[in-house]
């Protein structure tokens, strides 16, 4: 197994060097990652989510679709094949308890973040918006011996409750992430999405049970939005939650929505009304989306978009692209954000992004 695992890791790094489109991913609850490649032809570029209707492949969708940041569809000859790799682990919650005390956070926020925060919070306190999500990027130098495949393996071992992926296309470059948030998953008559919002650290590796009003309100905005969006397409769902759920060394409040679809070929239409959810954008949706584009101060690219396998005739597993990094030749760009309400405080929100950045930082020992 060890020799085969080393061979698989080497193959992934070779795909990157040869600029061959591929994706390797591990679904929560599974021990074996799946690998897919597109050896022939070019990946498909899409500029409207509705055009995903009836499509099959690995989707990489940005926060904002543009000419330079399209939706990319890797279309392999077959769905992801098992990739033997030793990813057995005793669970992320136990490891979180071991490492939390060793981590340090930058307690003083940057001037850029503070300026953006005040712009966002003023709009919230003026009651222009109910919720806004403010994110930021952190650029660090890439170490000489950095191996994307090794980092992917480390993420699989550490974050058993998250969706782990590593992918490359010429249009997107290399992205790697560990995300807890489903945007759409299911098959046949059973489909689901989630409302995931509100953040707390784990308590001695365990889920916190007490949540303050700010976190509960933030999560309720997302749940109400999803409920409305599903009903707009005539979809009636059953709900479970909210309840605390693991996300690395953090916990979020989660509500599950389960439903059936009249036609599984129209998944693009459903994704168009769901994305971006208030968990990564804000409310009212269109106004908040435009406000973020104009005031956040950088391009999120594929961060806070969504990613994963799409198959209307089989199994679909699509996740919001959170806790991720963009890997370039000499640098890594890490991303993190947090939901703001009128009651939000600068230092608290900054610290939340610092803790979320640790999800990727732990993997690269920076």
N, C-alpha and C positions, 0 to 999 in steps of 0.2 A: 504493500500500500504506500509506503514511504517513497519508493522509487517512482510509482505512478503519480503520486501527488506532486513531486518535484517536477516531473515531466509536464503535468498539467499547468503548473505555475509558469514554467518556462514557455509553454505554448502561448499563454495569454500575453506575456510580455513580448513575444515574437509577433503576435497579431498587431500590437501597438506599433512596433518598429516598422512593420511592413504596411502600416496604414490600412489594414483590413477591418471593415466594420464587424463588430462583435458585441455581445452582451453576455455577461455571466451574472447570475442572480440567485439569491437564496430566499425562499418564502418563509415567513415566520412559522415555526413549528416543524420545519423540515431540516434534516441534517445534511442532505446532499445538495450542493448548488447545481444549477443547470447552465449549460453553455450553448449559445447559438451563434452562428457566423453567417455572413453573406459573402460567399466566395465569388459569385458571378453577378455582373450588372452593378448598378448604382442603387443606393438607398433612395427611397421615395421621399420627396419633399412636399409638405402639405401646408397650406396657409389658412385653412378654415377647419375648425374642429368637426364640423358637420361632414367633411370629406373623409372622416374616419369610419363613416357608416359602411358596414360590410367588409371592412379591411381586417387583415390578420397580420400580426407581426409584433415586433418590440418597438414600442412608442417612446419617444423622447420629446416631450412638449414643453415649451418655455412658459414663463409667466406672461410674457407679451410676445405674440407672434409678429415677426417682421421679416423683411427680405434677408436680413443678416442672421436672424434667429428663427428659422422655420420649425414646424413640427417635422420630426424625422421618423421614418418608419423603416426599421431593418426587417427585411422579408427573407428569412432563411428557408431552405428547402423543407425543413421540419422543425417542430417546436423544440424548446430547450432540452438537450440531452443531459442525463446525469453526469456530473463531473466529480469523480472520486476525489475526496479531499478530507483530511482529518479536521473536522470542525467540532468535535465533541467538547462540551463545556459544562461547567456546573451552574451556569446561569449568570446573566448580567447583573441581577440584583445583588448577588453575593459579592461579585467583583466590585460593584459600585461601592459597597461598604468598605472594601479593602483600600480603594484608591482615593476616596473622597478627601481624606485628611491630608494627602500628599499634594493636592492640587492647589495652585495659587491663582487668584483672579486679580485683574487690573481693576481696582476699586474706583479709580477716578476715570470718568468717561472722557473721550476725546471731544475737542471743541466742535468738530463736525457733527458728531452724534448729538451733542447737546443742542446745537442749533436746529437740527432736524426735529428733535424731540419737541422743542418749544413751538415750532411751526405746526406740528401735528397736534399737540395738546391744546393749542389755542383754537384750532378748528373744532376739536371735540368739546371744549368748554363753551364755545359759541353755539353749540348744538347743531353745527353743520353736519356732523356725522355722529353715529352711535358708537362706532368702533373703527379704528384704523390699525393696520399692522405696519410697524416700522422695523426694517431690517438693516443689516450692515454687512460689509465684506471685510475680511482680514487677509491680507496678502503676506505670505512668509516665503522665505527662500527654500528651494527644494534641496534636500541633502543629496550628496553625490551618489550614494548607494540606494536611493529611493526606488522601491519596486511596487508599482500599483497592485500587482497580483498578491504580493505578500501582505499589503495593507488590507486588501479584500479578505484574505484568509483570516487576518487578525480580527476584522470586524465581525465575520461569521462566528468566530469563537466567543467573542465578548458579548455581542448583542443578539441574543437568541430570540427576543420578542420583536425584533425589527426586520424590515425588508432590506436586504443588503444587495447592492448591485455595483458593478463596474462595467462601463461601456465606452465604446469609441466609435465615432463616425468622422469623416473628414469635415462635415459641417458643424458638429458640436464640439469636437475635440474629446478629451478624456474626462469623464465624470465618475465619481465614486460617492456612494452615500449609504446612510443607515437611517431609514425613516420608519416611524410607527404609524403613519396615517394613510389609510385606504381612501382612495377617491371612488373606486368602483371595482368590485370583484364578484365573481360568481360564474354560474353556468346553467344552462337549461332553464328551469323554472325558479331557481334560487339565486337572488342577487342581493348585494348589500353595499352600503356606504357607511361612513361614520362622521360624527361631529366630534372633533378632538380639539380642545382648547383649555386654557388655564394651565398653570405650571407650578409645580412644587418640587423641591429635591426629595429624594427618598429619605426615609428616617431609619437609620441603621440597616439599610438595604431593603426596607419594607415600604409598602405603599402607605402614604398618609391618608387618614380617614376624615380629618377635619379640613374643610375648605372655606376660605373667606368669601364675602359677598362679591368682591371684584372678580375672582376666578369663576365663581358660579354664574355670574351675569355674562361674562365673556363667553363661556361655553354655551349658555342658553341662546345667545345671539346666533351662534353657528348652527345649533340644532334647529332653531326656528326657521332659519334660512333654508336649510336642506329640506325641511318638511314642506315649505312653500314651493320650492323648486320642483320637488317630486310631484306635488299636486298639480303644478302648472302643466305637466305632461300626462295628467290623469293617473298617476302612480300613487297607490295607497300602500303605506308601509306599516309594519309593526315595529315598535321601538323597545330597546332595552338600555336603561341607563337614566341619568349619568352615573358612572362609577369610575374610580381611579384605575389607571392603566399604566404599565411600565413603558418608559421611553429612555433607554440607557440608564444613566444615574438620576434621571428625572421622572416625574409622574405627571400625567395629564388627566383631565376629566373627559370621559368618553361616553357617547351614546351610539348604539348600533341601530341601523335602519335596515330592515329586511323586506324584500318585495319581489314581485315577479314582473316580467315585461311582456307586452303583447307581441313584440317583434325584436328578437335579439340582434337583428341586422342594423338597428338604429342606435347603436351605442354612442355614435358621434353626437347625435342630438342630445342625449342625456349628459354627456361630458360637457357639452357647450353650456348647458344651464347650470351645471354644478361648479365648473371652474371659472375663475378662482373663487373658492369658498371664503367666507369671512375669517377663517383660520389663518389665511395668508394675505387677505386683502382688506376688507372692511365693509361697512354698511352706511348708507345705501351702496350697493355693489358698484354700479357703473361710475358714480361720482367719486367713490373712494379709490377705485382703480385709476382714474385719471389723475386724482390728487397725488397718489403715490408716484406715478410716472413723472409728474412735474416737480415733486418736492423731496423725493428720497435721496436724490443726489448721485445715483449710480444705476447701472443696468443690471438687474437681477439675472438676466439670461435664463438659464434652465433651472436655477434655484426657485423654488415655490411653484414650478410647473408640475407636471406629473410624468411618471415613468413606469414602464412595465409591459407585460405581455397582454396583447389584445387578440381575442379569438371569439367571434360571435357564434361559431359552431362548436366551440369547446370551452376550455377554462380561461377566464380573464382575471388577471391580477394587476391592477394599476394603483400606484401609490403617489401621494404628493411628495415632491422632491425636497425633503427637509434634511437637515444635518448632513450636508454634502460638501464636496470640494471639487473644484475645477483644476485639473492637473495639467500644467504646461511645462515646457522644457526646463525652465529655471525657477519656477515659482508655483506655489499652491495658493489657490484662493478659496478660503473657507467662508461660509455664510451662516448667519443666524438672525432671527427676528423675534418679535414679541407683540402680542395684541395690546393696544392701548385703549383705555376708556378715559373719560373725563377725570376719574379719580386716580389715574396712574401717576407715579412719582418717578422722577428721572433716575435716581440712584438704583431703585428697585428694578427698573426696566433694563438699565445697563448691565446690572449683575445677572439678570436672566439671560441676556445674550452671551455673556461671558461663560456661563455654565453650559449653555447649548453648544458653544464652540468647542468645549472640552470633548464632545462626542467624537469629533474628528482628531482633535489634538492628541488624545490618548493613543491613537493608533499610529501616530508618526513620531511619538516620544519627543515632541517639541517642547 
